[in-house]
């Protein structure tokens, strides 16, 4: 009797694990999470310079104690999405908003600010903007 009870319990546990696996697989298939990394470049120097290239988020060359902003536009072309933004590597770059949702066909402009400290060293700074999007 004990052996049969253990077998039934084992089958129930295996069924629960399989059901959990199937649920997680279907959830992440229908609600995928994507991750994009956009390079961020900023220089601190004795002059002001502008770089408008589109392969990264450029702030150009800034003087210490200065502030600049750059906008980025996010769009939800095919389905509603949730967007979460993280900035790594440059402590004085911030986003106006770091968590928002977009409905299908909607777009949103988010401003990014670089406020250079007066004591910031004159050099090139690099970091990255991490964009996490999730289908709703």
Backbone bond lengths (Angstrom), bond angles and torsions (degrees), N, CA, C in turn:
res aa  C-N    CA-C-N  psi(-1)  N-CA   C-N-CA  omega(-1)  CA-C   N-CA-C  phi
1 X - - - 1.442 - - 1.521 110.74 -
2 X 1.303 117.41 -40.01 1.448 121.13 -179.45 1.519 111.61 -64.91
3 X 1.318 117.54 -39.23 1.453 121.80 -179.13 1.523 110.38 -64.81
4 X 1.291 118.02 -41.53 1.460 122.49 179.86 1.528 110.10 -66.61
5 X 1.313 119.05 -38.74 1.464 123.15 178.36 1.531 110.07 -64.76
6 X 1.334 117.52 -40.90 1.462 121.31 178.36 1.527 110.72 -64.96
7 X 1.321 116.96 -39.00 1.464 120.48 179.08 1.534 110.55 -64.87
8 X 1.306 116.62 -44.19 1.471 120.35 179.69 1.526 109.93 -63.57
9 X 1.304 116.79 -42.92 1.461 120.96 178.05 1.531 111.15 -62.23
10 X 1.327 117.33 -41.21 1.458 121.84 177.73 1.531 110.73 -63.25
11 X 1.324 117.89 -42.54 1.472 121.78 177.64 1.533 111.29 -63.08
12 X 1.303 116.72 -39.69 1.474 120.40 179.24 1.530 110.08 -66.00
13 X 1.311 117.29 -43.03 1.464 120.95 179.10 1.531 110.19 -64.10
14 X 1.328 116.97 -43.62 1.463 120.30 178.30 1.535 110.90 -62.30
15 X 1.306 117.30 -39.28 1.460 121.17 178.04 1.529 111.08 -65.36
16 X 1.316 117.07 -41.09 1.466 120.68 178.34 1.533 111.54 -65.13
17 X 1.319 117.44 -43.04 1.466 121.41 178.52 1.529 110.19 -63.53
18 X 1.320 117.11 -44.06 1.460 121.40 178.46 1.526 111.03 -62.65
19 X 1.320 117.67 -41.97 1.465 122.10 178.50 1.533 110.55 -63.89
20 X 1.308 117.30 -42.80 1.460 121.24 177.65 1.525 110.53 -62.37
21 X 1.313 117.38 -45.08 1.461 121.79 178.38 1.527 111.06 -60.12
22 X 1.311 117.60 -45.25 1.466 121.82 179.17 1.526 111.34 -63.98
23 X 1.314 117.53 -39.97 1.467 121.82 178.84 1.522 110.68 -63.53
24 X 1.328 117.61 -47.42 1.465 121.28 179.02 1.526 111.92 -64.17
25 X 1.319 116.29 -41.33 1.457 120.11 178.92 1.522 111.51 -62.48
26 X 1.301 117.11 -44.91 1.468 119.59 -179.94 1.523 111.25 -68.88
27 X 1.324 118.07 -36.42 1.467 120.72 179.52 1.525 110.51 -62.62
28 X 1.331 117.67 -48.13 1.454 120.62 -178.21 1.525 112.68 -76.24
29 X 1.310 118.54 -16.39 1.451 120.94 173.30 1.519 110.43 -76.51
30 X 1.319 117.40 -42.67 1.450 121.19 -177.45 1.530 112.84 -88.86
31 X 1.312 118.73 -17.96 1.467 123.38 177.33 1.528 108.90 -128.06
32 X 1.343 117.15 68.09 1.470 118.28 -175.02 1.522 112.46 -70.14
33 X 1.305 114.93 147.66 1.457 123.06 175.64 1.522 106.59 -105.97
34 X 1.333 117.31 124.33 1.459 120.03 178.20 1.519 109.43 -114.93
35 X 1.316 114.80 152.06 1.465 121.98 -178.42 1.525 108.15 -129.26
36 X 1.324 115.57 128.20 1.455 121.50 175.95 1.520 108.08 -124.69
37 X 1.320 116.37 145.01 1.459 121.29 176.22 1.520 108.60 -119.46
38 X 1.327 115.54 126.73 1.460 122.22 178.77 1.526 107.12 -115.62
39 X 1.338 117.86 121.29 1.469 119.55 179.31 1.531 111.20 -63.81
40 X 1.325 115.97 146.34 1.465 122.95 175.02 1.525 107.36 -119.74
41 X 1.343 115.71 130.86 1.461 121.18 178.65 1.518 109.85 -127.37
42 X 1.316 115.18 138.47 1.456 121.78 179.88 1.523 107.26 -154.02
43 X 1.318 116.54 138.92 1.460 121.28 176.56 1.517 108.55 -121.00
44 X 1.316 115.65 143.85 1.463 121.28 173.62 1.522 106.28 -113.28
45 X 1.334 115.64 125.38 1.466 120.55 -177.28 1.515 111.24 -153.27
46 X 1.340 114.90 -164.05 1.460 121.25 -177.24 1.524 113.36 -91.00
47 X 1.305 117.73 0.83 1.462 121.43 -177.88 1.522 109.22 -138.56
48 X 1.320 116.21 175.69 1.465 121.50 177.74 1.517 107.88 -112.54
49 X 1.329 116.82 130.32 1.461 122.13 177.96 1.502 110.19 -137.33
50 X 1.312 116.69 150.75 1.471 121.41 -176.61 1.520 109.11 -119.42
51 X 1.324 116.08 136.69 1.457 122.78 174.99 1.517 107.00 -126.04
52 X 1.334 117.19 119.02 1.463 121.51 -177.36 1.524 112.72 -108.48
53 X 1.329 117.89 17.90 1.463 119.45 176.69 1.522 110.11 -58.94
54 X 1.336 116.57 154.79 1.463 120.50 -174.59 1.528 113.92 -107.22
55 X 1.332 117.93 7.49 1.457 119.50 -178.62 1.519 113.35 -87.17
56 X 1.340 117.01 -2.92 1.465 122.20 178.91 1.522 107.53 -160.04
57 X 1.323 115.82 175.43 1.460 121.17 174.23 1.531 106.38 -93.37
58 X 1.342 115.57 101.23 1.466 121.67 -177.16 1.520 109.61 -99.88
59 X 1.322 115.88 135.37 1.454 121.56 173.07 1.526 111.33 -106.40
60 X 1.328 117.50 -4.77 1.454 121.28 179.20 1.514 111.40 78.03
61 X 1.347 115.06 -155.04 1.460 121.61 178.27 1.524 108.74 -105.48
62 X 1.296 115.93 128.39 1.466 122.13 -177.41 1.514 110.52 -121.69
63 X 1.294 115.24 155.06 1.464 120.97 173.39 1.527 108.76 -89.95
64 X 1.320 117.98 154.82 1.474 119.28 174.44 1.527 110.53 -56.47
65 X 1.314 117.12 147.98 1.470 125.39 -178.35 1.522 112.88 67.68
66 X 1.319 118.20 24.54 1.464 119.89 178.36 1.524 110.27 -112.54
67 X 1.333 115.21 165.18 1.456 121.58 -178.38 1.522 108.78 -138.07
68 X 1.326 116.27 139.35 1.462 121.59 178.71 1.527 108.26 -142.50
69 X 1.322 116.63 156.16 1.467 120.40 177.47 1.515 109.71 -130.61
70 X 1.327 115.26 150.11 1.458 122.91 175.95 1.525 107.78 -135.90
71 X 1.321 117.47 132.93 1.471 119.42 177.12 1.530 111.53 -92.98
72 X 1.308 116.13 149.19 1.463 123.62 169.13 1.520 107.09 -128.20
73 X 1.327 116.35 141.25 1.464 121.12 -179.79 1.519 108.65 -106.16
74 X 1.330 115.94 130.19 1.460 123.30 177.55 1.521 107.91 -111.42
75 X 1.345 117.11 138.98 1.465 121.72 -178.50 1.519 110.70 -131.51
76 X 1.322 114.29 147.97 1.465 121.30 172.64 1.530 106.14 -112.60
77 X 1.321 116.80 94.33 1.459 120.75 -174.14 1.529 113.85 -77.14
78 X 1.332 117.93 -43.41 1.469 120.24 -168.83 1.519 115.46 -110.22
79 X 1.331 118.01 -23.35 1.464 121.49 -177.37 1.527 108.35 -161.84
80 X 1.325 118.14 161.58 1.469 120.60 178.42 1.530 110.82 -66.03
81 X 1.336 115.68 144.25 1.460 120.37 -178.66 1.525 110.81 -137.75
82 X 1.326 114.29 156.90 1.454 122.97 169.99 1.525 105.93 -106.98
83 X 1.337 117.28 135.12 1.463 121.91 -177.11 1.525 108.90 -121.35
84 X 1.335 115.58 133.34 1.459 121.27 175.80 1.529 107.85 -129.51
85 X 1.340 116.64 132.89 1.459 122.42 -175.32 1.527 110.77 -115.84
86 X 1.337 115.77 136.63 1.460 122.56 175.78 1.523 108.01 -131.56
87 X 1.326 117.13 139.55 1.458 122.31 177.21 1.521 107.72 -114.65
88 X 1.339 115.51 127.23 1.467 121.00 -179.44 1.523 110.41 -123.49
89 X 1.295 116.60 142.03 1.450 121.62 169.56 1.513 116.70 97.76
90 X 1.325 119.10 -23.93 1.466 121.58 179.18 1.525 107.07 -128.04
91 X 1.325 117.87 106.24 1.466 119.89 -173.99 1.521 114.90 -68.89
92 X 1.329 118.71 -21.91 1.461 118.72 -177.08 1.529 113.17 -98.38
93 X 1.339 117.74 17.15 1.469 121.86 171.89 1.526 107.70 -107.09
94 X 1.335 115.72 128.98 1.463 121.07 -179.53 1.521 110.08 -132.68
95 X 1.320 115.60 160.15 1.465 122.27 176.76 1.517 109.14 -105.63
96 X 1.308 115.42 144.49 1.464 121.44 177.39 1.532 110.26 -62.25
97 X 1.315 115.84 -35.80 1.457 122.36 -178.59 1.520 107.35 -147.18
98 X 1.322 117.68 137.59 1.463 118.84 -176.48 1.524 114.32 -117.01
99 X 1.322 118.34 -4.45 1.462 121.29 179.00 1.524 108.70 -146.39
100 X 1.334 116.29 123.27 1.462 120.27 179.73 1.526 109.57 -159.46
101 X 1.316 115.93 165.53 1.465 121.83 177.41 1.524 108.80 -120.37
102 X 1.321 114.56 150.21 1.458 122.03 177.22 1.519 109.03 -128.62
103 X 1.304 115.74 135.09 1.458 120.89 175.26 1.530 109.03 -84.45
104 X 1.313 117.41 162.72 1.465 122.40 -179.85 1.525 109.57 -54.72
105 X 1.344 116.68 128.52 1.447 122.33 179.54 1.523 114.56 85.31
106 X 1.321 118.26 -4.91 1.458 122.58 -177.22 1.530 110.03 -91.05
107 X 1.339 115.79 149.98 1.461 120.85 174.19 1.525 108.90 -131.99
108 X 1.334 115.14 160.38 1.464 120.43 -178.05 1.520 108.82 -147.93
109 X 1.322 116.09 133.82 1.454 121.90 175.41 1.526 108.34 -96.03
110 X 1.322 116.30 128.20 1.462 122.24 178.63 1.532 107.29 -118.80
111 X 1.320 115.54 129.72 1.462 120.43 179.52 1.532 110.19 -90.48
112 X 1.331 114.59 138.21 1.455 122.17 175.77 1.526 107.51 -113.67
113 X 1.322 116.09 134.43 1.455 122.08 -175.38 1.523 110.28 -114.82
114 X 1.328 115.47 139.41 1.466 121.65 170.90 1.518 106.05 -120.21
115 X 1.316 116.57 113.48 1.458 121.99 178.15 1.522 106.81 -115.94
116 X 1.325 114.67 104.39 1.459 121.10 -174.08 1.524 109.77 -81.38
117 X 1.316 116.49 130.06 1.467 121.95 176.94 1.527 110.19 -65.52
118 X 1.307 115.48 153.85 1.473 118.98 178.72 1.524 111.12 -68.20
119 X 1.331 117.37 -22.28 1.455 121.40 -179.38 1.528 113.18 -98.20
120 X 1.324 117.55 7.69 1.472 120.78 -177.98 1.519 110.04 -65.39
121 X 1.312 115.52 136.59 1.462 120.53 179.21 1.515 111.59 -69.49
122 X 1.328 116.55 145.53 1.467 121.51 179.51 1.526 108.35 -79.88
123 X 1.317 114.73 102.71 1.465 121.43 -178.32 1.527 109.13 -167.38
124 X 1.320 116.32 179.58 1.463 122.03 175.73 1.525 109.02 -90.13
125 X 1.328 116.16 134.89 1.457 122.34 177.51 1.524 108.08 -115.08
126 X 1.325 116.14 136.15 1.462 120.11 176.28 1.520 108.91 -129.42
127 X 1.288 114.62 148.72 1.458 122.10 177.86 1.505 108.31 -158.13
128 X 1.317 115.68 -161.80 1.462 118.73 177.77 1.513 110.70 -150.29
129 X 1.301 113.53 148.37 1.456 122.86 172.91 1.516 106.40 -100.30
130 X 1.323 116.33 121.59 1.464 121.05 178.02 1.525 107.50 -101.79
131 X 1.326 115.19 123.54 1.462 121.85 -178.93 1.527 107.88 -112.57
132 X 1.332 115.87 114.29 1.464 121.11 175.41 1.518 107.88 -103.04
133 X 1.315 116.67 125.55 1.466 120.36 176.83 1.515 108.16 -122.63
134 X 1.319 114.10 143.79 1.463 120.04 179.94 1.517 108.59 -134.96
135 X 1.319 115.21 130.02 1.461 121.15 177.34 1.527 108.74 -69.14
136 X 1.327 115.97 130.50 1.466 120.55 179.45 1.512 111.18 -92.78
